[in-house]
Amino acid sequence: MTHCARTDHHCKRCDHPLPFAFSMAFQPIVDVARQQVITHEALVRGLGDESAYGVLSQVSDNLLYRFDQACRVKAIELASGLDMKSDLSINFLPNAVYAPEACIQATLDVSRRVGWPTERLVFEITETESVNDRGHLRSIIDTYRQMGFTTALDDFGKGHANLDLLADLRPDKLKIDRALVMGCHQDTRRQILLKAVADIATQLEIDLVAEGIECREEAKWLHEEAGIVQHQGFYYARPAFESMPTVAGFATP
Protein backbone atom coordinates (compact mmCIF):
# COMPACT_ATOMS: atom_id res chain seq x y z
CA MET A 1 0.00 0.00 0.00
CA THR A 2 1.32 3.41 -0.92
CA HIS A 3 1.05 6.48 1.25
CA CYS A 4 1.52 10.15 0.64
CA ALA A 5 5.19 11.01 0.95
CA ARG A 6 4.40 14.45 2.35
CA THR A 7 4.25 14.80 6.11
CA ASP A 8 1.91 17.79 6.23
CA HIS A 9 -1.79 18.16 5.56
CA HIS A 10 -1.45 20.17 2.34
CA CYS A 11 -0.76 17.20 0.10
CA LYS A 12 -2.60 18.01 -3.14
CA ARG A 13 -3.01 14.38 -4.12
CA CYS A 14 -4.85 13.75 -0.85
CA ASP A 15 -7.02 16.88 -1.21
CA HIS A 16 -8.72 15.71 -4.40
CA PRO A 17 -12.39 14.80 -3.91
CA LEU A 18 -13.40 11.17 -3.81
CA PRO A 19 -14.95 9.74 -7.00
CA PHE A 20 -18.02 8.62 -5.02
CA ALA A 21 -20.31 10.05 -2.36
CA PHE A 22 -21.34 8.58 0.99
CA SER A 23 -22.99 9.48 4.27
CA MET A 24 -23.28 8.16 7.82
CA ALA A 25 -25.67 6.45 10.19
CA PHE A 26 -25.29 6.62 13.96
CA GLN A 27 -25.68 3.84 16.53
CA PRO A 28 -25.62 4.53 20.28
CA ILE A 29 -23.34 3.02 22.89
CA VAL A 30 -25.09 3.01 26.25
CA ASP A 31 -23.94 2.79 29.83
CA VAL A 32 -26.54 0.60 31.52
CA ALA A 33 -25.29 1.47 35.01
CA ARG A 34 -25.83 5.17 34.34
CA GLN A 35 -28.89 4.54 32.15
CA GLN A 36 -27.74 6.87 29.42
CA VAL A 37 -26.21 7.08 25.96
CA ILE A 38 -22.53 7.92 26.25
CA THR A 39 -21.33 7.65 22.63
CA HIS A 40 -22.66 7.41 19.09
CA GLU A 41 -20.65 5.43 16.55
CA ALA A 42 -20.59 6.82 13.01
CA LEU A 43 -21.13 4.07 10.42
CA VAL A 44 -20.55 4.49 6.69
CA ARG A 45 -23.63 4.32 4.45
CA GLY A 46 -24.54 5.07 0.85
CA LEU A 47 -26.50 8.22 0.10
CA GLY A 48 -29.73 6.24 0.18
CA ASP A 49 -28.85 4.46 3.43
CA GLU A 50 -27.34 1.54 1.51
CA SER A 51 -24.99 -0.76 3.44
CA ALA A 52 -21.36 0.10 4.00
CA TYR A 53 -20.24 -2.64 1.60
CA GLY A 54 -21.27 -0.69 -1.48
CA VAL A 55 -19.16 2.25 -0.36
CA LEU A 56 -16.15 0.36 0.98
CA SER A 57 -15.89 -1.75 -2.17
CA GLN A 58 -15.01 1.44 -4.04
CA VAL A 59 -12.12 2.35 -1.71
CA SER A 60 -8.94 1.30 -3.49
CA ASP A 61 -5.51 1.56 -1.90
CA ASN A 62 -4.79 4.90 -3.52
CA LEU A 63 -8.08 6.30 -2.14
CA LEU A 64 -7.63 5.01 1.39
CA TYR A 65 -6.13 8.16 2.90
CA ARG A 66 -8.68 10.47 1.31
CA PHE A 67 -11.55 8.22 2.34
CA ASP A 68 -10.31 8.08 5.94
CA GLN A 69 -10.09 11.86 6.07
CA ALA A 70 -13.50 12.32 4.43
CA CYS A 71 -15.13 9.96 6.94
CA ARG A 72 -13.83 11.99 9.85
CA VAL A 73 -15.08 15.25 8.35
CA LYS A 74 -18.48 13.84 7.39
CA ALA A 75 -19.06 12.26 10.81
CA ILE A 76 -18.18 15.44 12.72
CA GLU A 77 -20.24 17.68 10.43
CA LEU A 78 -23.32 15.46 10.73
CA ALA A 79 -22.98 15.00 14.49
CA SER A 80 -22.64 18.74 14.98
CA GLY A 81 -25.65 19.41 12.75
CA LEU A 82 -27.71 16.95 14.82
CA ASP A 83 -26.62 18.72 18.03
CA MET A 84 -25.28 15.44 19.36
CA LYS A 85 -24.51 15.69 23.08
CA SER A 86 -22.63 12.41 23.50
CA ASP A 87 -19.14 11.47 22.43
CA LEU A 88 -18.67 10.63 18.74
CA SER A 89 -16.85 7.44 17.74
CA ILE A 90 -15.19 7.30 14.31
CA ASN A 91 -13.66 4.19 12.75
CA PHE A 92 -10.29 4.45 11.08
CA LEU A 93 -7.87 2.15 9.32
CA PRO A 94 -4.35 2.30 10.77
CA ASN A 95 -2.84 1.90 7.30
CA ALA A 96 -4.53 5.15 6.26
CA VAL A 97 -2.52 7.09 8.85
CA TYR A 98 0.97 7.63 7.52
CA ALA A 99 1.87 10.13 10.27
CA PRO A 100 -0.50 10.71 13.22
CA GLU A 101 0.25 14.41 13.70
CA ALA A 102 -0.24 15.20 10.00
CA CYS A 103 -3.28 13.04 9.40
CA ILE A 104 -5.20 14.54 12.32
CA GLN A 105 -5.17 18.05 10.88
CA ALA A 106 -8.40 17.72 8.87
CA THR A 107 -10.11 16.44 12.02
CA LEU A 108 -8.90 19.43 14.03
CA ASP A 109 -9.88 21.84 11.25
CA VAL A 110 -13.48 20.62 10.95
CA SER A 111 -13.84 20.42 14.74
CA ARG A 112 -12.86 24.06 15.03
CA ARG A 113 -15.13 25.05 12.15
CA VAL A 114 -18.29 23.46 13.56
CA GLY A 115 -17.41 23.88 17.24
CA TRP A 116 -17.07 20.18 18.08
CA PRO A 117 -15.03 19.56 21.28
CA THR A 118 -12.10 17.32 20.38
CA GLU A 119 -12.21 15.70 23.84
CA ARG A 120 -15.52 14.15 22.74
CA LEU A 121 -13.92 12.26 19.85
CA VAL A 122 -13.26 8.51 20.06
CA PHE A 123 -11.20 6.80 17.36
CA GLU A 124 -11.96 3.13 16.81
CA ILE A 125 -9.10 1.13 15.33
CA THR A 126 -10.33 -1.43 12.80
CA GLU A 127 -8.68 -4.14 10.70
CA THR A 128 -5.64 -4.52 12.94
CA GLU A 129 -4.80 -7.75 11.10
CA SER A 130 -3.58 -5.68 8.14
CA VAL A 131 -1.01 -3.81 10.25
CA ASN A 132 2.44 -5.34 10.07
CA ASP A 133 4.17 -2.54 11.97
CA ARG A 134 2.97 -2.78 15.58
CA GLY A 135 5.15 0.20 16.46
CA HIS A 136 3.23 2.37 13.99
CA LEU A 137 -0.06 1.40 15.59
CA ARG A 138 1.32 2.13 19.06
CA SER A 139 2.50 5.54 17.82
CA ILE A 140 -0.99 6.40 16.58
CA ILE A 141 -2.62 5.45 19.88
CA ASP A 142 -0.02 7.26 21.99
CA THR A 143 -0.18 10.39 19.84
CA TYR A 144 -3.97 10.52 19.91
CA ARG A 145 -4.01 10.10 23.69
CA GLN A 146 -1.52 12.94 24.09
CA MET A 147 -3.80 15.11 21.96
CA GLY A 148 -6.76 14.39 24.24
CA PHE A 149 -8.63 11.86 22.09
CA THR A 150 -9.98 8.52 23.27
CA THR A 151 -8.93 5.39 21.38
CA ALA A 152 -10.75 2.09 21.12
CA LEU A 153 -9.70 -1.28 19.74
CA ASP A 154 -12.59 -2.70 17.71
CA ASP A 155 -13.60 -6.35 17.22
CA PHE A 156 -11.61 -7.56 20.21
CA GLY A 157 -11.63 -11.33 20.51
CA LYS A 158 -11.98 -11.97 16.79
CA GLY A 159 -9.23 -12.77 14.32
CA HIS A 160 -6.06 -10.84 15.04
CA ALA A 161 -7.65 -8.46 17.58
CA ASN A 162 -6.52 -10.64 20.48
CA LEU A 163 -4.69 -10.53 23.78
CA ASP A 164 -1.21 -10.17 22.29
CA LEU A 165 -2.12 -6.67 21.13
CA LEU A 166 -2.44 -5.56 24.74
CA ALA A 167 1.19 -6.41 25.37
CA ASP A 168 2.16 -3.52 23.09
CA LEU A 169 -0.84 -1.22 22.85
CA ARG A 170 -2.60 0.93 25.44
CA PRO A 171 -6.09 1.73 24.10
CA ASP A 172 -8.64 3.42 26.34
CA LYS A 173 -11.40 1.01 25.33
CA LEU A 174 -11.83 -2.53 24.03
CA LYS A 175 -14.91 -3.34 21.98
CA ILE A 176 -15.72 -7.03 22.45
CA ASP A 177 -16.74 -8.64 19.18
CA ARG A 178 -20.22 -10.06 18.70
CA ALA A 179 -18.69 -13.52 18.25
CA LEU A 180 -18.01 -13.63 22.00
CA VAL A 181 -21.19 -11.83 23.05
CA MET A 182 -23.87 -13.82 21.23
CA GLY A 183 -25.71 -16.22 23.50
CA CYS A 184 -23.44 -15.39 26.44
CA HIS A 185 -26.32 -15.77 28.90
CA GLN A 186 -26.51 -19.51 28.16
CA ASP A 187 -23.00 -20.43 26.99
CA THR A 188 -20.56 -21.39 29.75
CA ARG A 189 -17.47 -21.15 27.56
CA ARG A 190 -18.31 -17.63 26.43
CA GLN A 191 -19.02 -16.68 30.03
CA ILE A 192 -15.58 -17.86 31.14
CA LEU A 193 -13.88 -15.92 28.33
CA LEU A 194 -15.88 -12.75 28.91
CA LYS A 195 -15.19 -12.75 32.64
CA ALA A 196 -11.47 -13.25 31.93
CA VAL A 197 -11.45 -10.33 29.49
CA ALA A 198 -13.31 -8.19 32.03
CA ASP A 199 -10.72 -9.03 34.70
CA ILE A 200 -7.82 -8.22 32.39
CA ALA A 201 -9.42 -4.93 31.34
CA THR A 202 -9.94 -3.94 34.97
CA GLN A 203 -6.30 -4.59 35.83
CA LEU A 204 -5.10 -2.71 32.73
CA GLU A 205 -7.56 0.14 33.43
CA ILE A 206 -9.29 -0.26 30.06
CA ASP A 207 -13.03 0.24 29.56
CA LEU A 208 -15.01 -2.53 27.86
CA VAL A 209 -17.82 -2.19 25.35
CA ALA A 210 -19.84 -5.28 24.44
CA GLU A 211 -20.88 -5.14 20.78
CA GLY A 212 -23.70 -6.81 18.94
CA ILE A 213 -26.13 -7.26 21.83
CA GLU A 214 -29.43 -8.44 20.39
CA CYS A 215 -31.54 -9.50 23.37
CA ARG A 216 -32.26 -8.51 26.95
CA GLU A 217 -30.84 -11.77 28.32
CA GLU A 218 -27.41 -11.05 26.83
CA ALA A 219 -27.51 -7.50 28.16
CA LYS A 220 -28.49 -8.55 31.67
CA TRP A 221 -25.84 -11.26 31.91
CA LEU A 222 -23.08 -8.92 30.71
CA HIS A 223 -24.14 -6.28 33.23
CA GLU A 224 -24.92 -8.41 36.24
CA GLU A 225 -22.49 -11.32 35.91
CA ALA A 226 -19.51 -9.89 34.02
CA GLY A 227 -19.76 -6.30 35.19
CA ILE A 228 -19.60 -4.98 31.61
CA VAL A 229 -21.81 -1.89 31.56
CA GLN A 230 -21.08 -0.27 28.19
CA HIS A 231 -23.27 -1.90 25.55
CA GLN A 232 -23.99 -1.55 21.84
CA GLY A 233 -26.35 -3.49 19.59
CA PHE A 234 -29.77 -3.88 18.00
CA TYR A 235 -31.32 -4.55 21.42
CA TYR A 236 -30.82 -0.87 22.21
CA ALA A 237 -31.11 0.70 18.76
CA ARG A 238 -30.36 0.06 15.12
CA PRO A 239 -28.19 2.60 13.28
CA ALA A 240 -30.19 5.67 12.25
CA PHE A 241 -29.35 7.24 8.89
CA GLU A 242 -28.22 10.85 9.25
CA SER A 243 -30.26 11.12 12.45
CA MET A 244 -30.22 10.42 16.17
CA PRO A 245 -31.52 6.94 17.02
CA THR A 246 -34.03 6.36 19.78
CA VAL A 247 -32.91 3.90 22.45
CA ALA A 248 -35.61 1.31 23.04
CA GLY A 249 -34.69 0.62 26.66
CA PHE A 250 -32.03 -0.44 29.11
CA ALA A 251 -31.35 -3.77 30.77
CA THR A 252 -32.11 -3.27 34.44
CA PRO A 253 -31.13 -5.50 37.37
Disulfide bonds with the S-S distance in Angstrom:
none
